[in-house]
C-alpha cells in the first residue's frame, strides 16, 4: 500500500466528513461535495443522500474516477456502484453505526444505492 493511501487512511480514521471530487457528466467540470463516509479496510463506503437521484452518484456512473480528500491528503479512487438491496442495507447499517440511526434517517431520504470507492 502506498504512503499516500496510508496517510489518507490515518486522516479518515479521525474524520466524520470528507470531500469527494467527481467529473460532471454534462459539464465535464470537477465538482467537489462534502459527504459522510465509512472506512472499511482499504475501501471507502459512500451513501448518496438521495440515493440514485443524487447528482454526484449520477456523475460517477458516467465517469467512475473520483478523488477523496481529507485535510491535505488527496487520493484517486475508482467508484463502484452497489445496487443490490442486501449490500446497500449493509452499507446503511455501517453508516447507522458510525453516525447514529436518527441522523441517517434524518439526512438520507432514499437508500437504494451505495458506492464503494476502491483505491487505484
N, C-alpha and C positions, 0 to 999 in steps of 0.2 A: 504494500500500500504506500502511496506517495505521502511525502511530508505535508503536502498541501491538503490532502484528504484528512490526515491526522489532525492538522491544525483546525480544519473546519469542524471535525467531529468533536474536538475539545470545546470549541465555541458553542456548538449546537447543544452539547450536554448541559450547558448553563443558560440557554436561551429559551424564551417562550414564543418568540416570533422571529421569522426570517423574511428576507426579501427574495422573491423569485423574479427572474427576468426572462421573458418569453418574446418570441417574434410575432408581431401582429399578423394574423392570417390575411388581412386585406391591405393594411398599410405597409407591412414589411418592416415597420419600426420596432425597436426594442421597447417593451413595456415592462415596467417594474411594479410589483404588487407585494405588499406585506401580507404574509399568511401564517397561520398556525401550522405546526408540523409535529410528527413523531419520528424520532430517530430509532431505527430498527436495524441493529447491526451496522452494515455499511450502506444501508438504504435509508432514504428519507421518504416517509409516507405523507402524502398530502390529501386533504379532503376539501374539494371545492365547495364553498359555502352555499351555492345554489345548484349543486350537483352538475349534471350535464348541461345546464343553462349558463354556467359560469364562463365568462369571456376568456379568462386565461386557459381554462380547460379546452375550450374550442380551439384556441391557438395552438396548444401542444398536440392536438390531434393532427393538425396540418404540418407542424414543424416540432418534432419531439425534443429538440435540443433546448435545454434551459440552464440558466445559471442560478446558483443559490449563493446568497451572501449573508454573512453574519459578521458584523463589525467590519474589519478589513479583509477577512477571509472570503474568497470568491472562487467557486469551483464549478466546472461544467458537469452537467448531469444529462442523462437521457431519460425522458419521461415515458413510462409505460402505463397506459390506461388499465385500470382494473374495473371490469364491468359485471363480474359475477356477483350475485346478491350475497352469497356467503362470504366471499372475500371482502366486499365493501363493508359488510356488517362487522367483520373482524377489524378492519381499519377504524371504523367508527367507534368500536369498543376501546381501542387503544387511545383514541382521542378523548373519550369519556374518562378513561383512567388518568390521563395526564391533565386535562383541563376541567374536569367535572362534568357530570351528566347534564346539570342545569345549563351551563354555558354552551355546551354543544347543542342542546335542544333550542336554546335561545338564538344562536347565531347561524346554525346550519339548517336551511329550510328544506333541502332535498338531499337524500342520501342514496342516490342511485349509481354513483361512480366514485372512484378514488384514483390516486396516481401513486405509483412507486417511482421515485427518482433514483436511478442507479448511477453511480459514479462512472465516468467514461475512462 
